[in-house]
Amino acid sequence: MQYKEINYSDEKEWHKIRNKHIGGSDCATIMGYNEYKNVVDLWREKTGRKTPDDLSENQAILRGKKSENLLIEHFKINNPDYSVSKLEKTLESLKYPFMAANLDGVLENKEFGKGVLEIKTATCFNSNQYYDIWLVKDENGRYTVDDIPINYWLQIQHYLAVTGWQYAILYADIKLAFQNDRHVLKKYVCHRNEEAIKEIIEKELEFNSYVINDVEPNYKRKIQI
């Protein structure tokens, strides 16, 4: 195994463990693809200068928490070739101990072995938001091709870097507010991308050096992947 498992007894302890590591949800920020948080704010959180925003009452976060197990069961029913288990532990990279992963589910497949199951819920308030984030244009200029949002893709590659596994599946429930709250389920199979993982590790190493040396990061650019 390329990781060790860290147990936690409750959510408070989990948050303490999480703040000592770079997790999957931090990856997009470090790579410059998080529109809600920049790398300096993340550094302030990791060095104790800033308390992470309390999102416990955020309706989008609550919807995600309440939907997670239901979506896992829905995935199981519609994808019988995969077995799914929950792993209520933090996975810490042995080679890069500052890197960690908290997985929604662990996949097992006879042909592909172990993989990551990532569950997402999202709301699109207008058609442009849906098309620009979740679809790409085909050769005829029509929005018909599914596309995984870059921040989720980076999160998954971070998880594959920690676990050493070769694939992940993103299972997303997207609420279309502009279509009377119609729900769209999307399934994306993501394969390990060694070039991207190398870039992610390099940037997370750099960011971690700012944390351990207590020096504010001096970059905010997007990393080309």
Helices and strands as residue ranges (DSSP letters): E 3-6, H 11-19, H 24-30, H 39-46, H 59-78, E 83-85, E 90-93, E 100-101, E 105-109, E 113-124, H 127-134, E 135-137, E 143-146, H 150-163, E 167-176, G 177-179, E 182-191, H 194-212
